[in-house]
Amino acid sequence: MEYLDFELPIKELEEQLQKCAIIGEESDVDVTNTCKEIEEKIINLKKDIYENLSPWQRVQLSRHPNRPYTLDYIKALAGDTFMELHGDRTVKDDKAIVGGLGKIGDQSFMFIGQQKGINTKMRQYRNFGMANPEGYRKALRLMRMAEKFGIPVVTFVDTPGAYPGLEAEERGQGEAIARNIFEMCVLKTPIITIIIGEGASGGALGIGVGDRVLMMENSWYSVISPENCSSILWRSWEFKEKAAAALKLTSKDMSALKLVDGVIPEPLGGAHSDRETTFATVKETIERLLKELQAKETATMVNERIEKYANMGVYEEN
């Protein structure tokens, strides 16, 4: 287990608990009560820390190296039924975006999402979850296929942004993202979007338009990362905590601003601390939302989706 800086007090207590257990195993001393006291301290400390996280700490938690990524969710939800589909039929297969068909129970889904790597080699292979234009075009190809066969779409957003390289711009990065946003607004099949980690800028929006858009409790969603915001406003990354607070990027903030449709709670300690519970909660959420969307006429569903996004940012002055 890797610990973030604000989790170090938890690490100390968990190390004490391990030592206590070892003493109990290697000697005749009864340490049951001592171990229980330490366990209670750990639970209380976790509640105190995770219920009072700052926006920047939630950003850190969204990037935790043990946090489940898109393929982890897909494999947990669809198991062996998942069949990955490749390529945009124009340039190549972008490894930063994965997608394919899979089933939850008897219901087929088209799963699409950004995929980060779990180690240095895999991060390079996946381009750190930063998609090129061909990645967004692959996603659009799969969404059109889903529309053709009446299959609902589930997208998992987890990216620090679209790839900003020269070659991506030469191949039409902005157009690819804009085309996806347009096409997703009018796609004639249910779309459920879940921000599972980082949701940065147009890179997130390229697969982030949906009938229902939800955020994991410790994810973030914003036009820019706190570090880049800090570097623009203060010419330094040292003000990233201040920038994170000002951007209103947490799930609680985004829900209050009605820019997302809900928040999926995470286990105490974050999604990585209890993956099974996290996956079960996400599965239940997808199944519940799909029932709501399938009860609507297709034209009604699409019109409501368009209206939802058209109304974002509208306000009245008193």
Salt bridges, closest charged atoms under 4 A:
GLU7 OE1 - HIS64 NE2 3.96
GLU14 OE2 - LYS46 NZ 3.77
ASP72 OD2 - ARG275 NH1 3.67
GLU84 OE2 - HIS86 ND1 3.83
ASP93 OD2 - HIS86 ND1 2.94
ASP93 OD2 - LYS95 NZ 2.94
ASP93 OD1 - LYS138 NZ 2.68
GLU134 OE2 - ARG171 NH2 2.98
ASP158 OD1 - LYS116 NZ 3.16
GLU175 OE1 - ARG137 NH2 3.05
GLU175 OE2 - ARG179 NE 3.68
GLU183 OE2 - ARG144 NH2 3.03
GLU183 OE2 - ARG179 NH1 3.60
GLU198 OE2 - ARG63 NE 2.76
GLU198 OE1 - LYS116 NZ 2.52
ASP211 OD1 - ARG305 NE 2.84
GLU227 OE2 - ARG63 NH1 2.54
ASP261 OD2 - LYS308 NZ 2.84
GLU266 OE2 - ARG67 NH2 2.57
GLU284 OE2 - ARG288 NE 3.61
GLU292 OE1 - ARG212 NE 3.85
GLU292 OE2 - ARG288 NH1 3.83
GLU304 OE1 - LYS296 NZ 3.16
